[in-house]
Structure formats: C-alpha cells, structure tokens
Amino acid sequence: MMSKIEKAIEYYFFKSNELKEFVNSNNNLSIEKIIECGEELAILEHKITALEVAKEN
C-alpha cells in the first residue's frame, strides 16, 4: 500500500511531466508563459525533492 508521501510524489511527478510536455509541444508560447511554466516547474521539483527527503526519514 502506498503511503501519502508516495502518492504526493507520484502526483507532483505527473504534474511536472505534464507541464514539461505542454512547454515542449507548443511552438508559439510567449516569453512570459515560458517563464511562468518554469517557475511552476521549479516549485513542483522542490516539492518532489522535499517529499523524497521526508520519505527517507
């Protein structure tokens, strides 16, 4: 059975991949949208890292 931390990691990993796919599949994104997506991706990656550390402890 997956713990809540593992479920959260899986969710944030999915959202991260979804965001990367969105940016990579669009050829006409504005600079502002690319920056916004980059900021969201940084937040998601930070959450994933924090949850992985919490899982180890």
N, C-alpha and C positions, 0 to 999 in steps of 0.2 A: 504494500500500500504506500502510495506517495505521500510524503509529508507536505504540509502547507508551504514550506520553503521551496521544495522541489516543484510544486505546482506553480508557484510565483516565478521561479526561474524559467520554467517552460513557457509561461505566458509572456514574460518580458523578452525572452529569446525570439518567440514568434513575432511579437510586435516589432522588434528590431529588424528581423529579416523582412517583414512586410514593408517597413519604411525604406530599407535599402533597395528592395525590389521596385518600389514606387519611384525613387530617385533615378535608378539606373534605366528604367523603362521609359522615362519621359525625356524628350529631346528639347522641349521648349519651356523649361522651368525658369522662372525669374531668379535673379541672384538672391533676392530676399527669401524666396521659398526654399532655395538650396540651403541657405544659412539657417533658416527655421528648422528644416529637417535635420541638419547637422547638430543643432542644439538639442533637439528631441532625442536623437540617436545617442548623444553623449550622456544624457540623463538616463536613458534605458541601459546603456552599458555600465554606468556607475551603479545602478540598482542591481544589475546581474552580478557584478563583482562583489557588492556588499552582501548579497544573499548567499553567494558561494562561500564567502568567508564565514558567515553565520552558520552555514550548513556544516562546515568543517569543525566548528567549535561546538 
